[in-house]
Amino acid sequence: MQQQLIERDQAVNWHPYSQMKTSLHLPIERGEGAYLFDYNGQRYLDMVSSWWVSIHGHANPYIAERLYKQLLTLEQVIFAGFTHEPAIQLSERLLALLPKNQQKVFYSDNGSTAVEVALKMCLQFHFNHGVNKKKILAFKQAYHGDTFGAMSVSERGVWTAPFSDKLFEVIFIDTPTAENMDAIKHIIKTNEKEIACFIYEPLIQGAAGMLMHEADQLSALMAYCKELGIFLIQDEVFVGFGRTGKLFAADHLIEEPDVMCFSKGLTGGTMAMGITSCTNELYQAFYSDEKKKALFHGHSFTASPIGCTAALASLDLLLIENTQHSLERICAQQLSFKTVLQEMKMVKNVRVSGTILAFECSISEKSDYFHVQQEYLYQAFLEKGILMRPLGNTIYLVPPYCISEEDLNHVYDVILEVIQESIS
């Protein structure tokens, strides 16, 4: 059965971020909590939360029951000219949890499009006011998605090279430190009259290799941009909904963004959905008797009643006492394991932010997405029943919040085994 599915898959499917000639894709039959099960009955602890989305694990019965009831009521309705209770309720509940300046919600269908919407909001804000501000500020090594706008504000490299002449101009800066802040401010000041917005991944640059920066320094940079009238787009697609140990990365920061982007954990990994929230100031630039000043953006499944229901159910689970205790315990376990890893010669740059732990394996070679150790590490963990997806030689853990203390400790033991085996 397993081999037949692999062959059938290879005959018809093209998988993401995969060199199809050299990669195999493991058929998964079902999921339960922190585990995935293949068709041979082998189980795997999902330590990447299935690309960082399944914050409550797999096949959660509460979310499934809520979706079942919604499917029997309303599965879809066009969101242009119509609305529905799940969308209204989700916006109300989410805005109540976000920084107080967030006043409006725009729905889309994934993280990349949530970013596209945010960029278009900021650029058209100035267009609607007759102001020529078209440049965008972003971090080096950023990743904001794979659509053209999102690619443009992301790190230029292997992923974007075929499309380089189609990407718009962006001013890239380093992530802030006490040492480089003056240099960063000089770059911004030099271009301030042309910069429409600054987009950033707060605290953690996930796809870049779980690179982390300090909340105090980011807040200082945000404050400087605000002084110059530069809109702030906070991309919380990865870090939102508990990943940093708090509900949102915004909860670590002093300054408030003008726009926020969400996806991944938004629906607990159940449905594809994106959200872009913004201030009333931004919204008012589009609120007009002139139809041409509207935001002309939309998706067929904008504010899907099913997606909204899944997000509401996921929020319920996230906010209950049991989940909050689990978050605290996972954060503590990750910090404790950090001290163990720091004693190992093959390990460098161990870092933790909330539920996220990352480090580089091998001190003799430069870290890189195409590092030769990636395939070895991936297969070594898989053979031991652990689903990891190393970013080159960067090993990271992004566990579902339902993982038990025992299972997470088991993962730590396997990590130590794999590192020792890679030495011998």
RODO-2510 file (C-alpha; in nm, 4 decimals, decimal comma):
residues 424
     n   res          X          Y          Z
     1     m     0,0000     0,0000     0,0000
     2     q     0,2699     0,2465     0,1063
     3     q     0,4861     0,1892    -0,2024
     4     q     0,1861     0,2002    -0,4351
     5     l     0,0885     0,5419    -0,2989
     6     i     0,4425     0,6701    -0,3453
     7     e     0,4411     0,5582    -0,7086
     8     r     0,0954     0,7035    -0,7742
     9     d     0,2000     1,0293    -0,6112
    10     q     0,5157     1,0559    -0,8222
    11     a     0,3078     1,0033    -1,1345
    12     v     0,0781     1,2990    -1,0773
    13     n     0,1928     1,5410    -0,8035
    14     w     0,4448     1,8249    -0,7893
    15     h     0,5422     1,9021    -0,4281
    16     p     0,6535     2,2386    -0,2861
    17     y     1,0167     2,3226    -0,2128
    18     s     1,1181     1,9846    -0,3553
    19     q     1,3544     1,8689    -0,6249
    20     m     1,1167     1,6060    -0,7592
    21     k     1,3908     1,3979    -0,9227
    22     t     1,5687     1,3298    -0,5941
    23     s     1,3000     1,3540    -0,3255
    24     l     1,0452     1,1074    -0,1917
    25     h     0,7255     1,1992    -0,0131
    26     l     0,5987     0,9783     0,2663
    27     p     0,2275     0,8916     0,2491
    28     i     0,0471     0,9766     0,5740
    29     e    -0,2807     0,8037     0,6551
    30     r    -0,3930     0,9912     0,9644
    31     g    -0,2942     1,2178     1,2495
    32     e    -0,3704     1,2165     1,6190
    33     g    -0,2477     1,4831     1,8592
    34     a     0,1274     1,5330     1,8176
    35     y     0,1588     1,2208     1,5974
    36     l     0,1315     1,1377     1,2292
    37     f     0,0833     0,7767     1,1129
    38     d     0,1873     0,6294     0,7787
    39     y     0,0142     0,3407     0,6010
    40     n     0,2487     0,0868     0,7590
    41     g     0,1395     0,1939     1,1050
    42     q     0,4667     0,3759     1,1794
    43     r     0,4112     0,6877     1,3868
    44     y     0,6075     1,0119     1,3805
    45     l     0,6168     1,2955     1,6323
    46     d     0,5422     1,6090     1,4319
    47     m     0,8091     1,8495     1,5538
    48     v     0,7446     2,1087     1,2824
    49     s     0,3687     2,1244     1,3465
    50     s     0,3264     2,0391     0,9771
    51     w     0,4986     2,3530     0,8491
    52     w     0,4234     2,5504     1,1661
    53     v     0,0439     2,5422     1,1354
    54     s    -0,0938     2,2608     1,3545
    55     i    -0,0633     2,4333     1,6903
    56     h    -0,3122     2,1979     1,8585
    57     g    -0,1880     1,8846     1,6869
    58     h    -0,3830     1,6731     1,4418
    59     a    -0,7486     1,5688     1,4141
    60     n    -0,8566     1,7749     1,7129
    61     p    -1,2112     1,6574     1,7955
    62     y    -1,3312     1,9971     1,9185
    63     i    -1,2345     2,1744     1,5964
    64     a    -1,3768     1,8863     1,3899
    65     e    -1,7118     1,9046     1,5681
    66     r    -1,7359     2,2810     1,5174
    67     l    -1,6560     2,2415     1,1475
    68     y    -1,9125     1,9645     1,1062
    69     k    -2,1890     2,1832     1,2486
    70     q    -2,0862     2,4787     1,0324
    71     l    -2,0800     2,2632     0,7187
    72     l    -2,4416     2,1723     0,7808
    73     t    -2,5318     2,5419     0,8102
    74     l    -2,3277     2,7503     0,5634
    75     e    -2,0170     2,6348     0,3796
    76     q    -1,9548     2,9389     0,1573
    77     v    -2,0984     3,2745     0,0540
    78     i    -1,9437     3,5545    -0,1498
    79     f    -1,7984     3,8134     0,0910
    80     a    -1,8526     4,1051    -0,1503
    81     g    -2,2038     4,2282    -0,0767
    82     f    -2,2654     3,9674     0,1953
    83     t    -2,1383     3,8829     0,5408
    84     h    -2,1949     3,6147     0,8054
    85     e    -2,1731     3,5553     1,1783
    86     p    -1,8462     3,3522     1,1859
    87     a    -1,6547     3,6324     1,0100
    88     i    -1,8002     3,9022     1,2336
    89     q    -1,7331     3,7037     1,5495
    90     l    -1,3773     3,6119     1,4504
    91     s    -1,2889     3,9738     1,3713
    92     e    -1,4392     4,0884     1,7006
    93     r    -1,2516     3,8302     1,9032
    94     l    -0,9200     3,8731     1,7252
    95     l    -0,9208     4,2523     1,7450
    96     a    -0,9895     4,2277     2,1174
    97     l    -0,6599     4,0376     2,1560
    98     l    -0,4444     4,2556     1,9294
    99     p    -0,2832     4,5926     2,0027
   100     k    -0,5583     4,8447     2,0646
   101     n    -0,4880     5,0435     1,7469
   102     q    -0,5915     4,7478     1,5278
   103     q    -0,9491     4,8263     1,4201
   104     k    -1,0292     4,6507     1,0919
   105     v    -0,9827     4,3005     0,9488
   106     f    -0,9364     4,2048     0,5832
   107     y    -0,9628     3,8346     0,4985
   108     s    -0,7593     3,6437     0,2408
   109     d    -0,6460     3,2845     0,2003
   110     n    -0,2836     3,2387     0,3166
   111     g     0,0161     3,4138     0,4676
   112     s     0,1639     3,5339     0,1397
   113     t    -0,1606     3,6971     0,0322
   114     a    -0,2061     3,8502     0,3775
   115     v     0,1293     4,0196     0,3110
   116     e     0,0233     4,1250    -0,0399
   117     v    -0,2861     4,2895     0,1080
   118     a    -0,0769     4,4714     0,3694
   119     l     0,1631     4,6086     0,1090
   120     k    -0,1229     4,7208    -0,1134
   121     m    -0,2955     4,8912     0,1802
   122     c     0,0130     5,0987     0,2601
   123     l     0,1003     5,1846    -0,0993
   124     q    -0,2569     5,2763    -0,1928
   125     f    -0,2965     5,4822     0,1246
   126     h    -0,0392     5,7247    -0,0131
   127     f    -0,1778     5,6970    -0,3678
   128     n    -0,5263     5,7876    -0,2448
   129     h    -0,3779     6,0937    -0,0741
   130     g    -0,1809     6,1924    -0,3839
   131     v     0,1539     6,1289    -0,2156
   132     n     0,4421     5,9679    -0,4055
   133     k     0,5733     5,7154    -0,1526
   134     k     0,6480     5,3855    -0,3257
   135     k     0,9564     5,2352    -0,1636
   136     i     0,9430     4,9621     0,0982
   137     l     1,1813     4,8867     0,3821
   138     a     1,2514     4,5251     0,4833
   139     f     1,5038     4,3132     0,6714
   140     k     1,7845     4,1273     0,5022
   141     q     1,7242     3,7488     0,5058
   142     a     1,3499     3,8125     0,5270
   143     y     1,0870     3,5689     0,4078
   144     h     0,7291     3,6867     0,3603
   145     g     0,5915     3,4446     0,1001
   146     d     0,6149     3,3303    -0,2601
   147     t     0,3770     3,5596    -0,4492
   148     f     0,5471     3,8457    -0,6328
   149     g     0,4917     4,1195    -0,3788
   150     a     0,5923     3,8921    -0,0926
   151     m     0,8987     3,7755    -0,2868
   152     s     0,9983     4,1348    -0,3509
   153     v     1,0201     4,2133     0,0205
   154     s     1,2023     3,8870     0,0927
   155     e     1,5716     3,7990     0,0709
   156     r     1,6939     3,7833    -0,2879
   157     g     1,8624     3,4521    -0,3680
   158     v     1,8094     3,1064    -0,5133
   159     w     1,4325     3,1178    -0,4614
   160     t     1,3823     3,4532    -0,6321
   161     a     1,6605     3,4497    -0,8938
   162     p     1,4411     3,3394    -1,1903
   163     f     1,2099     3,6352    -1,1245
   164     s     1,4632     3,9002    -1,0200
   165     d     1,3766     4,1447    -1,2984
   166     k     1,0064     4,1278    -1,2036
   167     l     1,0536     4,2215    -0,8365
   168     f     1,0115     4,5807    -0,7238
   169     e     1,2780     4,7864    -0,5518
   170     v     1,3181     4,7371    -0,1773
   171     i     1,5559     4,8924     0,0748
   172     f     1,7020     4,6080     0,2829
   173     i     1,8453     4,6675     0,6301
   174     d     2,0021     4,4483     0,8976
   175     t     1,8002     4,3375     1,1959
   176     p     1,8619     4,5915     1,4724
   177     t     2,1237     4,5711     1,7455
   178     a     2,2642     4,8320     1,9808
   179     e     2,5735     4,8418     1,7618
   180     n     2,4114     4,8952     1,4214
   181     m     2,1071     5,1057     1,5118
   182     d     2,2656     5,4387     1,4125
   183     a     2,3658     5,3003     1,0731
   184     i     2,0154     5,1657     1,0134
   185     k     1,8590     5,4979     1,1103
   186     h     2,0893     5,6780     0,8670
   187     i     1,9698     5,4587     0,5790
   188     i     1,6063     5,5203     0,6721
   189     k     1,6527     5,8947     0,7174
   190     t     1,8220     5,9223     0,3796
   191     n     1,5195     5,7630     0,2088
   192     e     1,2368     5,8715     0,4406
   193     k     1,0449     6,0795     0,1850
   194     e     1,0096     5,7798    -0,0456
   195     i     0,9427     5,4985     0,2039
   196     a     0,5774     5,3959     0,2297
   197     c     0,6189     5,1171     0,4843
   198     f     0,8502     4,8878     0,6757
   199     i     0,7663     4,5156     0,6763
   200     y     0,9331     4,2803     0,9232
   201     e     0,9118     3,9439     1,0938
   202     p     0,9069     4,0311     1,4649
   203     l     1,1638     3,8588     1,6898
   204     i     1,2210     3,5549     1,4647
   205     q     1,3064     3,5193     1,0965
   206     g     1,1768     3,1666     1,0517
   207     a     1,2666     3,0562     0,7003
   208     a     1,6064     3,2278     0,7271
   209     g     1,7040     2,9688     0,9865
   210     m     1,5160     3,0770     1,2989
   211     l     1,7287     3,3905     1,3319
   212     m     1,6324     3,5906     1,6391
   213     h     1,6583     3,9565     1,7376
   214     e     1,5730     4,1472     2,0554
   215     a     1,2328     4,3004     2,1298
   216     d     1,3834     4,6189     2,2768
   217     q     1,5856     4,6898     1,9643
   218     l     1,2938     4,6181     1,7331
   219     s     1,0687     4,8464     1,9383
   220     a     1,3253     5,1256     1,9095
   221     l     1,3406     5,0809     1,5322
   222     m     0,9612     5,0790     1,5088
   223     a     0,9423     5,4011     1,7089
   224     y     1,1924     5,5692     1,4773
   225     c     0,9935     5,4697     1,1684
   226     k     0,6766     5,6039     1,3260
   227     e     0,8458     5,9385     1,3909
   228     l     0,9142     5,9611     1,0173
   229     g     0,5604     5,8645     0,9136
   230     i     0,6563     5,5207     0,7847
   231     f     0,3830     5,2581     0,8240
   232     l     0,4744     4,9407     1,0119
   233     i     0,3680     4,6013     0,8743
   234     q     0,4182     4,3278     1,1336
   235     d     0,4246     3,9824     0,9744
   236     e     0,3030     3,7463     1,2479
   237     v     0,2207     3,4646     1,0057
   238     f     0,4691     3,2347     1,1809
   239     v     0,5005     3,3791     1,5308
   240     g     0,1336     3,4533     1,6005
   241     f    -0,0944     3,2493     1,8257
   242     g     0,1464     3,1524     2,1010
   243     r     0,4718     3,0631     1,9264
   244     t     0,6836     3,3162     2,1173
   245     g     0,5334     3,2171     2,4522
   246     k     0,2816     3,5024     2,4400
   247     l    -0,0299     3,5228     2,2237
   248     f     0,1478     3,7440     1,9703
   249     a     0,4965     3,8802     1,9180
   250     a     0,3287     4,2193     1,9565
   251     d     0,2881     4,1379     2,3250
   252     h     0,6677     4,1553     2,3642
   253     l     0,6931     4,4993     2,2008
   254     i     0,6412     4,8530     2,3256
   255     e     0,5426     5,0016     1,9906
   256     e     0,2257     4,9090     1,8010
   257     p     0,2309     4,8242     1,4289
   258     d    -0,0062     4,9828     1,1788
   259     v    -0,0766     4,6562     0,9963
   260     m    -0,0545     4,2935     1,1074
   261     c    -0,0529     3,9733     0,8998
   262     f    -0,1712     3,6297     1,0175
   263     s    -0,2083     3,2766     0,8837
   264     k    -0,0513     2,9377     0,9771
   265     g    -0,1734     2,8821     1,3356
   266     l    -0,4801     3,0986     1,2741
   267     t    -0,7079     2,8009     1,2087
   268     g    -0,5103     2,5516     1,4146
   269     g    -0,3763     2,4035     1,0913
   270     t    -0,7251     2,3022     0,9776
   271     m    -0,8003     2,5391     0,6913
   272     a    -0,6121     2,7770     0,4647
   273     m    -0,6852     3,1343     0,5706
   274     g    -0,5087     3,4690     0,5911
   275     i    -0,5912     3,7857     0,7820
   276     t    -0,4581     4,1394     0,7518
   277     s    -0,5592     4,3779     1,0309
   278     c    -0,5006     4,7524     1,0241
   279     t    -0,5595     5,0841     1,1982
   280     n    -0,8572     5,3081     1,1420
   281     e    -0,6204     5,5681     0,9953
   282     l    -0,5332     5,3329     0,7108
   283     y    -0,8927     5,2242     0,6639
   284     q    -1,0158     5,5832     0,6349
   285     a    -0,7977     5,6446     0,3291
   286     f    -1,0192     5,3960     0,1405
   287     y    -1,3520     5,4984     0,2998
   288     s    -1,4894     5,7354     0,0398
   289     d    -1,7771     5,8214    -0,1916
   290     e    -1,5311     5,7596    -0,4752
   291     k    -1,5440     5,3941    -0,5731
   292     k    -1,1981     5,4110    -0,7300
   293     k    -1,0471     5,4662    -0,3833
   294     a    -1,1614     5,1198    -0,2650
   295     l    -0,9124     4,8399    -0,2017
   296     f    -0,9523     4,6233    -0,5101
   297     h    -0,8346     4,2949    -0,3708
   298     g    -1,0210     3,9734    -0,3009
   299     h    -1,0269     3,5964    -0,3161
   300     s    -1,3018     3,3512    -0,4016
   301     f    -1,2902     3,2108    -0,0490
   302     t    -1,2489     3,5427     0,1327
   303     a    -1,3748     3,5008     0,4916
   304     s    -1,4729     3,1394     0,4303
   305     p    -1,7352     3,0472     0,6942
   306     i    -1,5531     2,7166     0,7390
   307     g    -1,2172     2,8849     0,7844
   308     c    -1,3613     3,1414     1,0263
   309     t    -1,5235     2,8632     1,2292
   310     a    -1,1974     2,6709     1,2447
   311     a    -1,0173     2,9860     1,3620
   312     l    -1,2799     3,0492     1,6302
   313     a    -1,2459     2,6930     1,7554
   314     s    -0,8673     2,7197     1,7532
   315     l    -0,8879     3,0430     1,9548
   316     d    -1,1101     2,8673     2,2076
   317     l    -0,8473     2,5976     2,2531
   318     l    -0,5573     2,8431     2,2623
   319     l    -0,7063     3,0515     2,5409
   320     i    -0,8125     2,7745     2,7784
   321     e    -0,6098     2,7233     3,0954
   322     n    -0,4818     2,3805     2,9927
   323     t    -0,3240     2,5114     2,6707
   324     q    -0,1717     2,8111     2,8459
   325     h    -0,0145     2,5784     3,1020
   326     s     0,1196     2,3621     2,8191
   327     l     0,2740     2,6676     2,6546
   328     e     0,4488     2,7627     2,9784
   329     r     0,5754     2,4075     3,0249
   330     i     0,7045     2,3784     2,6653
   331     c     0,8851     2,7124     2,6965
   332     a     1,0504     2,5934     3,0184
   333     q     1,1505     2,2604     2,8641
   334     q     1,3061     2,4321     2,5636
   335     l     1,5112     2,6615     2,7872
   336     s     1,6260     2,3649     2,9952
   337     f     1,7340     2,1700     2,6858
   338     k     1,9161     2,4770     2,5583
   339     t     2,1615     2,4460     2,8487
   340     v     2,2263     2,0809     2,7586
   341     l     2,2951     2,1612     2,3939
   342     q     2,5315     2,4444     2,4810
   343     e     2,7712     2,1900     2,6298
   344     m     2,8057     1,9985     2,3022
   345     k     3,1005     2,0635     2,0705
   346     m     2,9041     1,9863     1,7525
   347     v     2,6403     2,2448     1,8402
   348     k     2,6573     2,6202     1,8023
   349     n     2,4326     2,9230     1,8427
   350     v     2,1584     2,7596     2,0512
   351     r     1,8639     2,9968     2,0728
   352     v     1,5143     2,9879     2,2165
   353     s     1,2127     3,2121     2,1772
   354     g     0,9064     3,0827     2,3555
   355     t     0,8173     2,7409     2,2145
   356     i     1,0837     2,7636     1,9405
   357     l     1,4307     2,6167     1,9801
   358     a     1,6997     2,6217     1,7120
   359     f     2,0707     2,5531     1,6722
   360     e     2,3322     2,4697     1,4110
   361     c     2,4809     2,1214     1,3959
   362     s     2,8513     2,1144     1,2880
   363     i     3,0901     2,3955     1,3662
   364     s     3,3287     2,3267     1,0785
   365     e     3,1135     2,4543     0,7929
   366     k     2,9094     2,7643     0,7247
   367     s     2,5348     2,7345     0,7803
   368     d     2,3366     2,7192     0,4592
   369     y     1,9926     2,6034     0,3393
   370     f     2,1626     2,3607     0,0986
   371     h     2,4080     2,2324     0,3559
   372     v     2,5163     1,8721     0,2893
   373     q     2,3950     1,7649     0,6339
   374     q     2,0322     1,8527     0,5635
   375     e     1,9341     1,5268     0,3962
   376     y     2,1248     1,3163     0,6488
   377     l     1,9632     1,4916     0,9448
   378     y     1,6141     1,4712     0,7952
   379     q     1,6409     1,0977     0,7276
   380     a     1,8112     1,0206     1,0596
   381     f     1,5279     1,1786     1,2554
   382     l     1,2597     1,0223     1,0369
   383     e     1,4036     0,6748     1,0898
   384     k     1,3754     0,7340     1,4641
   385     g     1,0109     0,8397     1,4374
   386     i     1,0627     1,2157     1,4516
   387     l     0,9456     1,4518     1,1777
   388     m     1,2001     1,7343     1,1511
   389     r     1,2634     1,9617     0,8571
   390     p     1,6137     2,1035     0,9098
   391     l     1,6887     2,4325     0,7358
   392     g     2,0227     2,3189     0,5976
   393     n     2,2223     2,2295     0,9077
   394     t     1,9911     2,4312     1,1314
   395     i     1,7853     2,1991     1,3490
   396     y     1,4752     2,3540     1,4993
   397     l     1,1767     2,2472     1,7066
   398     v     0,8313     2,4008     1,6593
   399     p     0,6151     2,1513     1,8516
   400     p     0,2363     2,1418     1,8694
   401     y     0,1095     2,2702     2,2034
   402     c    -0,0540     1,9372     2,2839
   403     i     0,2790     1,7523     2,3007
   404     s     0,3344     1,5807     2,6342
   405     e     0,6318     1,6435     2,8581
   406     e     0,7430     1,2839     2,8046
   407     d     0,7248     1,3033     2,4257
   408     l     0,9210     1,6276     2,4131
   409     n     1,1891     1,4807     2,6388
   410     h     1,2013     1,1795     2,4055
   411     v     1,2635     1,4162     2,1137
   412     y     1,5520     1,5710     2,3075
   413     d     1,7022     1,2243     2,3615
   414     v     1,6774     1,1492     1,9902
   415     i     1,8425     1,4798     1,9016
   416     l     2,1369     1,3931     2,1247
   417     e     2,1568     1,0472     1,9652
   418     v     2,1569     1,1876     1,6116
   419     i     2,4244     1,4423     1,6941
   420     q     2,6468     1,1759     1,8489
   421     e     2,5925     0,9458     1,5503
   422     s     2,6834     1,2244     1,3085
   423     i     3,0228     1,2546     1,4825
   424     s     3,1085     0,8850     1,4602
***
